[in-house]
Amino acid sequence: MQQLDKLASLSPAELRLLIRQKDPRIGTTTGLAHGYQQANVVIVPSQVADDFEAFCRSNPAPLPLLYRSQSGETSCPPLAKQADIRTDIPQYCVYKNGRLVETVSSLQSYSGQSRTDSALSDMVTFYLGCSFGFEGKLKKAGVPVRNVEQGRNVSMYRTAVPCSPAGVFSCPLVVTMRPVPAGVLDAAVEVTHLNPLAHGAPVHIGDPAFLGITDLSKPSFGDAVELQPGDVTVFWACGVTAIEAIRCSEPALAFSHSPGHMFLTDVPDSDSSIEIPPSDTGPSPELTPLCIPVSHNPLLYSLVSKAAAKRIRQLEVIIGDDPGQRGIRALFVQDELLRSCLALSHSSSVAITTGFPTHFMHNPPDETDGPPGAIAMATMLLSLGKKVTMLTDRRAVEMNQAIIDEAVKNGVLKTALPLVTYEDSGPDSALHFLCHHGDPSKPRYDHLMAIERSGRAEDGNYYNMRGMNIKHLVDPIDDLFTAARRIPGITTTGIGDGGNELGMGKLKEKVKSLMPKGDLVACDVPADYAITAGVSNWGGYAVACGLYLLHTCPSHRRYLQRGLGPEPGPPREQLLDWTSNLPSVEKEESFLSTLMRFGIRSGKTGNLAMEVDGLPFHPTHSDIITRLLKATLGSGAQ
C-alpha cells in the first residue's frame, strides 16, 4: 500500500518515465495520476482513420476524442510532453484481422522497417477519454471508489446496446461499473457530468439486465468488484468500446492499450481547452442531472437536468389549484409527477384507463373528467414512439370507440388507439391479461396509467364522492394494478382529484382523514405514483407536458440514448411534432364538445355543458392549459 501511495503522488510525466522503463510496480493505472486525464488508445490503419473518427463523433460518451494523430506520429503534443506512444503504456494489445494475437509491453518492434506487417508509420493513433480520469474527483466528493479500495481493475462489461455505426465500424457498447452508495448517487452523477472528456455522467443506474448484462461476477474485461451493503450498480460508457470496434471491423493490423492500462496525459481533469464532441451535453450547471429513483423491481434510476426538473415541478404546482374547494392540496406529494413522467419516458408500451360512472341515473353515466386527460397523454406518448392501448369497461366499448374515431377525425388524435376490456374470469386472469402467455417475464405493458378512474374501496365497492355505490357499472380493472405490483417491469400511475380514484390507495390514510366521506370512499388500491390535481384532466395535461420537457432535456435524452448518437438534440421535425402534440386550448375544447355530443356530463353538477367538475371550460380549464403550456414552452425547453 505504501508503494501505491508513493506512485499515486507522482506526476504523469514521472509515471510515463517509469512505464517506459518497465517498472514492475505499475500494472493497471487505476488510482494513479489523480487530477489528470487518462486516455484509451487505439491505433488503426490510415485508410480507416476517417471512419473511426466519425465513429467517435457518433458515440461521444464511450469515445470522447482527445486527440487524433497524424499518420505515423508517435507523440501527442496537446496531451503530453516528450511522450512516445510506442513505449508509454504499461501493456498493449495487438490485433490481426480483429483477433487479439498478443499483448506486449512496447510497440517498438512494430515501427522498424524490416517488418512485413503494416508499420506504425502508416497508422493513426486516437486518444480517447477514460473514466479513471474522474476517480480522484469522486473520492474528493465523498464517493467511495470500490475498485481502488479493493486493489482491482475496474469491471468492464460488453452490453447488448449497439453503438451508432459509422463507415466500417460498428459494435456493442462497453461500460464500466462502479458500485456507489445510494446516498451519494447525486454527487457521483454531478462530478462525472462535469467531466465529459472522461465519459461524462452515467449511462445507466440500476439493474444490469437493462443493458443485457446477466452476471456481474463475470466482467468482459477487468476484475469483478464487490458491492457493499447499500451500494447501487452505476454504469459509465467505456473507451474499451473502441477495442470492440476493432474486433468487429477486423482491420489487418491494429493496436490498443490493454484494458485498464491507460496512457497518462498531462491534461488536468478540469481542463476545457480540448474540443468536446458537439453532441455532448457539456458541463452547464443548469443541465447538471439529478438522479431520481423510478422503479425498485427491477431497480432503475433516471437522470433529468435541474432545469427540466424545475419546470416539471412548476407544472405540479399549477395543477394543484383547487377552484372547486375540494381540499386536494392536502393529498399532494412532491415529485409524483416527475417520477411518473420518468417512468413513462423509459416505457415502451402503456395502457391507459379512465371512466368514472358517477351519474348512475343517466345513460351514459360517465363524466367529462378523465377522457380528455387520457387522450392528451396518449397523444404525446404516441408522438414519442410509445405503444398505447386504451382500457375501458365492457359497457362503454362502443361509445369509447366512437369517441376515439371522432378524435382522429377532428385531428385531436393522429391515429386510432387499440381499445380493450378486462374481465375477471379466474385467479390468473390479471396475469394473463398483463403478460404474454401469463409469463411474468414477458409483460405486454410496462406502465399502467389510470386517470379519474373509479377505484375500489376497502369494502370492495366503488363510490362516487357523494358516497353512492356504483360497483354495478365498473369492471374490476383494479385487479390489474394489484397484479402489476408482483410483476417485475410494470410500473403504475394513478391520477385523481378526490381520493376515490384508482391508484389513490397510495394516499389512503390521508384521504380517510382529510377528505369528505374519506372513510367510506377512499380507494384501497395503490399505484406506484399518485398524482393529485384540482381536476384530474389537468394531471393528464401535465403528464403530456412533462414528457415533452424530458424528451427535450439534453441530460435525459443522453441517458435514454446511453450517450450514443451524433445529434445534440431532437431533429427539428421531431421537435415540431412533439410541440404540435402538446395539449392546447383548441384541441381540448374540441374534444370536450365531442364528449357533450355523446351525452357525457360534468362530474359535479351533471350538466350537459362545456364544463368539467362544475367548472366552465372558459375561463377555468382554458386558463390552466395556457399556464401549463407557458411553463413548458415559455423560454425554450431545457
Secondary structure as the mmCIF struct_conf table of DSSP 4:
data_model
#
loop_
_struct_conf.conf_type_id
_struct_conf.id
_struct_conf.beg_label_comp_id
_struct_conf.beg_label_asym_id
_struct_conf.beg_label_seq_id
_struct_conf.end_label_comp_id
_struct_conf.end_label_asym_id
_struct_conf.end_label_seq_id
HELX_RH_AL_P HELX_RH_AL_P1 GLN A 2 ALA A 8
TURN_TY1_P TURN_TY1_P1 SER A 9 SER A 9
BEND BEND1 LEU A 10 LEU A 10
HELX_RH_AL_P HELX_RH_AL_P2 PRO A 12 ARG A 20
TURN_TY1_P TURN_TY1_P2 GLN A 21 LYS A 22
TURN_TY1_P TURN_TY1_P3 PRO A 24 ARG A 25
BEND BEND2 GLY A 27 THR A 28
TURN_TY1_P TURN_TY1_P4 THR A 30 GLY A 31
BEND BEND3 ALA A 33 ALA A 33
TURN_TY1_P TURN_TY1_P5 HIS A 34 GLY A 35
STRN STRN1 TYR A 36 PRO A 45
HELX_RH_3T_P HELX_RH_3T_P1 SER A 46 VAL A 48
HELX_RH_AL_P HELX_RH_AL_P3 ALA A 49 SER A 58
TURN_TY1_P TURN_TY1_P6 PRO A 60 PRO A 62
STRN STRN2 LEU A 65 ARG A 68
HELX_LH_PP_P HELX_LH_PP_P1 SER A 69 GLN A 70
TURN_TY1_P TURN_TY1_P7 SER A 71 GLY A 72
STRN STRN3 CYS A 76 CYS A 76
TURN_TY1_P TURN_TY1_P8 PRO A 77 LEU A 79
STRN STRN4 ALA A 80 ALA A 80
TURN_TY1_P TURN_TY1_P9 LYS A 81 GLN A 82
TURN_TY1_P TURN_TY1_P10 ILE A 85 THR A 87
BEND BEND4 ASP A 88 PRO A 90
STRN STRN5 TYR A 92 LYS A 96
TURN_TY1_P TURN_TY1_P11 ASN A 97 GLY A 98
STRN STRN6 ARG A 99 VAL A 104
BEND BEND5 SER A 105 SER A 105
HELX_RH_3T_P HELX_RH_3T_P2 GLN A 108 TYR A 110
BEND BEND6 SER A 111 GLY A 112
TURN_TY1_P TURN_TY1_P12 GLN A 113 SER A 114
BEND BEND7 THR A 116 ASP A 117
HELX_LH_PP_P HELX_LH_PP_P2 SER A 118 ALA A 119
HELX_RH_3T_P HELX_RH_3T_P3 LEU A 120 ASP A 122
STRN STRN7 MET A 123 GLY A 129
TURN_TY1_P TURN_TY1_P13 SER A 131 SER A 131
HELX_RH_AL_P HELX_RH_AL_P4 PHE A 132 LYS A 140
TURN_TY1_P TURN_TY1_P14 ALA A 141 GLY A 142
HELX_RH_AL_P HELX_RH_AL_P5 ARG A 146 GLU A 149
TURN_TY1_P TURN_TY1_P15 GLN A 150 GLY A 151
HELX_LH_PP_P HELX_LH_PP_P3 ASN A 153 VAL A 154
STRN STRN8 SER A 155 PRO A 162
HELX_LH_PP_P HELX_LH_PP_P4 CYS A 163 PRO A 165
STRN STRN9 ALA A 166 ALA A 166
TURN_TY1_P TURN_TY1_P16 GLY A 167 VAL A 168
STRN STRN10 PHE A 169 PHE A 169
STRN STRN11 PRO A 172 PRO A 181
HELX_RH_3T_P HELX_RH_3T_P4 ALA A 182 VAL A 184
HELX_RH_AL_P HELX_RH_AL_P6 LEU A 185 HIS A 193
TURN_TY1_P TURN_TY1_P17 LEU A 194 LEU A 194
HELX_RH_3T_P HELX_RH_3T_P5 PRO A 196 ALA A 198
TURN_TY1_P TURN_TY1_P18 HIS A 199 HIS A 199
BEND BEND8 ALA A 201 ALA A 201
BEND BEND9 VAL A 203 VAL A 203
STRN STRN12 HIS A 204 GLY A 206
HELX_RH_3T_P HELX_RH_3T_P6 PRO A 208 LEU A 211
TURN_TY1_P TURN_TY1_P19 GLY A 212 GLY A 212
TURN_TY1_P TURN_TY1_P20 LEU A 216 SER A 217
BEND BEND10 LYS A 218 LYS A 218
BEND BEND11 SER A 220 SER A 220
STRN STRN13 PHE A 221 PHE A 221
BEND BEND12 GLY A 222 GLY A 222
HELX_LH_PP_P HELX_LH_PP_P5 GLU A 226 GLN A 228
TURN_TY1_P TURN_TY1_P21 PRO A 229 GLY A 230
STRN STRN14 ASP A 231 ALA A 237
TURN_TY1_P TURN_TY1_P22 GLY A 239 VAL A 240
HELX_RH_AL_P HELX_RH_AL_P7 THR A 241 SER A 249
BEND BEND13 ALA A 252 LEU A 253
STRN STRN15 ALA A 254 HIS A 257
HELX_LH_PP_P HELX_LH_PP_P6 SER A 258 SER A 258
TURN_TY1_P TURN_TY1_P23 PRO A 259 GLY A 260
HELX_LH_PP_P HELX_LH_PP_P7 MET A 262 MET A 262
STRN STRN16 PHE A 263 PRO A 268
TURN_TY1_P TURN_TY1_P24 ASP A 269 SER A 270
BEND BEND14 ILE A 274 ILE A 274
HELX_LH_PP_P HELX_LH_PP_P8 GLU A 275 PRO A 277
TURN_TY1_P TURN_TY1_P25 PRO A 278 SER A 279
BEND BEND15 ASP A 280 ASP A 280
BEND BEND16 PRO A 283 PRO A 283
HELX_RH_3T_P HELX_RH_3T_P7 PRO A 285 LEU A 287
HELX_LH_PP_P HELX_LH_PP_P9 THR A 288 THR A 288
STRN STRN17 PRO A 289 HIS A 296
TURN_TY1_P TURN_TY1_P26 ASN A 297 PRO A 298
STRN STRN18 LEU A 299 SER A 305
HELX_RH_AL_P HELX_RH_AL_P8 LYS A 306 ILE A 319
TURN_TY1_P TURN_TY1_P27 GLY A 320 GLY A 320
TURN_TY1_P TURN_TY1_P28 PRO A 323 GLY A 324
HELX_RH_3T_P HELX_RH_3T_P8 ILE A 328 LEU A 331
TURN_TY1_P TURN_TY1_P29 GLN A 334 ASP A 335
HELX_RH_AL_P HELX_RH_AL_P9 GLU A 336 SER A 345
TURN_TY1_P TURN_TY1_P30 HIS A 346 HIS A 346
BEND BEND17 SER A 348 SER A 348
STRN STRN19 SER A 349 GLY A 355
TURN_TY1_P TURN_TY1_P31 PHE A 360 MET A 361
BEND BEND18 HIS A 362 PRO A 364
STRN STRN20 GLU A 367 GLU A 367
BEND BEND19 THR A 368 GLY A 370
HELX_RH_AL_P HELX_RH_AL_P10 PRO A 371 SER A 383
TURN_TY1_P TURN_TY1_P32 LEU A 384 GLY A 385
STRN STRN21 LYS A 387 THR A 392
HELX_RH_3T_P HELX_RH_3T_P9 ARG A 394 ALA A 396
HELX_RH_AL_P HELX_RH_AL_P11 VAL A 397 LYS A 409
TURN_TY1_P TURN_TY1_P33 ASN A 410 GLY A 411
BEND BEND20 VAL A 412 THR A 415
STRN STRN22 LEU A 419 THR A 421
BEND BEND21 GLY A 426 GLY A 426
TURN_TY1_P TURN_TY1_P34 PRO A 427 ASP A 428
HELX_RH_AL_P HELX_RH_AL_P12 SER A 429 LEU A 434
STRN STRN23 CYS A 435 CYS A 435
HELX_RH_3T_P HELX_RH_3T_P10 HIS A 436 GLY A 438
TURN_TY1_P TURN_TY1_P35 PRO A 440 SER A 441
BEND BEND22 LYS A 442 LYS A 442
STRN STRN24 PRO A 443 PRO A 443
BEND BEND23 ARG A 444 ARG A 444
BEND BEND24 ASP A 446 ASP A 446
STRN STRN25 HIS A 447 ARG A 453
STRN STRN26 SER A 454 SER A 454
STRN STRN27 ARG A 456 ALA A 457
TURN_TY1_P TURN_TY1_P36 GLU A 458 ASP A 459
BEND BEND25 GLY A 460 GLY A 460
STRN STRN28 TYR A 462 TYR A 463
TURN_TY1_P TURN_TY1_P37 MET A 465 ARG A 466
STRN STRN29 ASN A 469 ASN A 469
HELX_RH_3T_P HELX_RH_3T_P11 LYS A 471 LEU A 473
TURN_TY1_P TURN_TY1_P38 ILE A 477 ILE A 477
HELX_RH_AL_P HELX_RH_AL_P13 ASP A 478 ALA A 484
TURN_TY1_P TURN_TY1_P39 ARG A 485 ARG A 486
BEND BEND26 ILE A 487 ILE A 487
TURN_TY1_P TURN_TY1_P40 PRO A 488 GLY A 489
STRN STRN30 THR A 491 GLY A 496
BEND BEND27 ASP A 497 GLY A 499
STRN STRN31 GLU A 501 GLU A 501
TURN_TY1_P TURN_TY1_P41 LEU A 502 LEU A 502
STRN STRN32 GLY A 503 MET A 504
HELX_RH_3T_P HELX_RH_3T_P12 GLY A 505 LEU A 507
HELX_RH_AL_P HELX_RH_AL_P14 LYS A 508 LEU A 514
BEND BEND28 MET A 515 MET A 515
TURN_TY1_P TURN_TY1_P42 PRO A 516 LYS A 517
HELX_RH_AL_P HELX_RH_AL_P15 GLY A 518 VAL A 521
STRN STRN33 CYS A 523 CYS A 523
STRN STRN34 PRO A 526 PRO A 526
BEND BEND29 ASP A 528 ASP A 528
STRN STRN35 TYR A 529 THR A 532
BEND BEND30 GLY A 534 VAL A 535
HELX_RH_AL_P HELX_RH_AL_P16 SER A 536 HIS A 551
TURN_TY1_P TURN_TY1_P43 THR A 552 THR A 552
HELX_RH_AL_P HELX_RH_AL_P17 PRO A 554 LEU A 560
TURN_TY1_P TURN_TY1_P44 GLN A 561 GLY A 563
BEND BEND31 GLY A 565 PRO A 566
BEND BEND32 PRO A 568 GLY A 569
HELX_RH_AL_P HELX_RH_AL_P18 ARG A 572 SER A 580
TURN_TY1_P TURN_TY1_P45 ASN A 581 ASN A 581
BEND BEND33 LEU A 582 LEU A 582
HELX_RH_AL_P HELX_RH_AL_P19 VAL A 585 ARG A 597
TURN_TY1_P TURN_TY1_P46 PHE A 598 GLY A 599
STRN STRN36 ARG A 601 ARG A 601
TURN_TY1_P TURN_TY1_P47 GLY A 603 THR A 605
BEND BEND34 ALA A 609 MET A 610
STRN STRN37 GLU A 611 VAL A 612
TURN_TY1_P TURN_TY1_P48 ASP A 613 GLY A 614
STRN STRN38 LEU A 615 PRO A 616
HELX_RH_PI_P HELX_RH_PI_P1 PHE A 617 HIS A 621
HELX_RH_AL_P HELX_RH_AL_P20 SER A 622 LEU A 633
TURN_TY1_P TURN_TY1_P49 GLY A 634 SER A 635
#
